[in-house]
């Protein structure tokens, strides 16, 4: 009997220290936490969808950028090739004219 009383006293003391709350308070707290968790899950889903949309947009932008850079470099290469051809043609013409002048001088 004395052990039972000691047990009850210890139980009361521990409940007071732990801030023992009635079942209804615990259930209400759990419901509030569940609502908060659902809200966070919903926000997470929205953020994930937003991230996916942004990634897709960035992929599209990068694809367009790469296409433009390919066109630009192709145009640049064509321009460089044309300039090289014109320069080579000009040099050959100068050499030919110089050769003709030299030949005239010999005659």
C-alpha positions as CSV (number, residue, x, y, z in Angstrom):
1,X,0.0,0.0,0.0
2,X,2.8,2.3,0.9
3,X,4.5,1.5,-2.5
4,X,1.3,2.4,-4.3
5,X,1.1,5.8,-2.6
6,X,4.8,6.4,-3.4
7,X,4.1,5.5,-7.0
8,X,1.1,7.8,-7.2
9,X,3.1,10.7,-5.7
10,X,6.0,10.1,-8.1
11,X,3.6,9.9,-11.0
12,X,2.0,13.2,-10.0
13,X,5.4,14.8,-9.5
14,X,6.6,13.6,-12.9
15,X,3.5,14.8,-14.7
16,X,3.8,18.2,-13.1
17,X,7.5,18.4,-14.2
18,X,6.7,17.2,-17.7
19,X,3.8,19.6,-18.0
20,X,1.3,16.8,-18.4
21,X,-1.7,17.9,-20.4
22,X,-5.1,16.4,-20.9
23,X,-5.8,14.2,-23.9
24,X,-7.9,16.8,-25.6
25,X,-5.1,19.3,-25.5
26,X,-2.7,16.8,-27.0
27,X,-5.2,15.9,-29.8
28,X,-5.7,19.6,-30.6
29,X,-1.9,20.1,-30.7
30,X,-1.5,17.1,-33.0
31,X,-4.2,18.4,-35.3
32,X,-2.5,21.8,-35.5
33,X,0.8,20.2,-36.3
34,X,-0.9,18.0,-39.0
35,X,-2.4,21.2,-40.5
36,X,1.0,22.9,-40.4
37,X,2.6,19.8,-42.1
38,X,-0.1,19.7,-44.8
39,X,0.5,23.4,-45.4
40,X,4.2,22.9,-45.7
41,X,3.8,19.9,-48.0
42,X,1.5,22.0,-50.3
43,X,4.0,24.8,-50.3
44,X,6.8,22.3,-51.1
45,X,4.8,20.9,-54.0
46,X,4.2,24.5,-55.3
47,X,7.9,25.3,-55.0
48,X,8.9,22.0,-56.7
49,X,6.5,22.9,-59.6
50,X,7.9,26.4,-59.8
51,X,11.5,25.0,-59.9
52,X,10.5,22.6,-62.7
53,X,9.0,25.5,-64.7
54,X,12.1,27.6,-64.2
55,X,14.4,24.7,-65.2
56,X,12.4,24.1,-68.4
57,X,12.4,27.9,-69.2
58,X,16.2,27.9,-68.6
59,X,16.7,24.9,-70.9
60,X,14.7,26.6,-73.6
61,X,16.7,29.8,-73.2
62,X,20.0,27.9,-73.4
63,X,18.9,26.0,-76.5
64,X,18.0,29.2,-78.2
65,X,21.3,30.8,-77.1
66,X,23.2,27.8,-78.5
67,X,21.4,28.0,-81.8
68,X,22.2,31.7,-82.1
69,X,25.8,31.2,-81.2
70,X,26.1,28.4,-83.8
71,X,24.6,30.8,-86.5
72,X,26.9,33.6,-85.3
73,X,30.1,31.4,-85.4
74,X,29.1,30.0,-88.8
75,X,28.6,33.5,-90.1
76,X,31.9,34.6,-88.6
77,X,33.7,31.6,-90.1
78,X,32.1,32.4,-93.5
79,X,33.2,36.0,-93.2
80,X,36.7,35.1,-92.2
81,X,36.9,32.6,-95.1
82,X,35.7,35.3,-97.5
83,X,38.2,37.9,-96.1
84,X,41.0,35.4,-96.4
85,X,40.1,34.6,-100.0
86,X,40.0,38.3,-100.9
87,X,43.3,39.0,-99.2
88,X,44.9,36.0,-101.0
89,X,43.5,37.2,-104.3
90,X,44.9,40.7,-103.7
91,X,48.3,39.3,-102.8
92,X,48.4,37.2,-105.9
93,X,47.4,40.2,-108.0
94,X,50.2,42.3,-106.5
95,X,52.7,39.5,-107.1
96,X,51.5,39.2,-110.7
97,X,51.7,42.9,-111.3
98,X,55.2,43.0,-109.7
99,X,56.2,40.1,-111.9
100,X,54.9,41.9,-115.0
101,X,56.8,45.0,-114.0
102,X,60.0,43.0,-113.5
103,X,59.6,41.3,-116.9
104,X,59.1,44.7,-118.6
105,X,62.2,46.0,-117.0
106,X,64.1,43.0,-118.4
107,X,62.8,43.7,-121.9
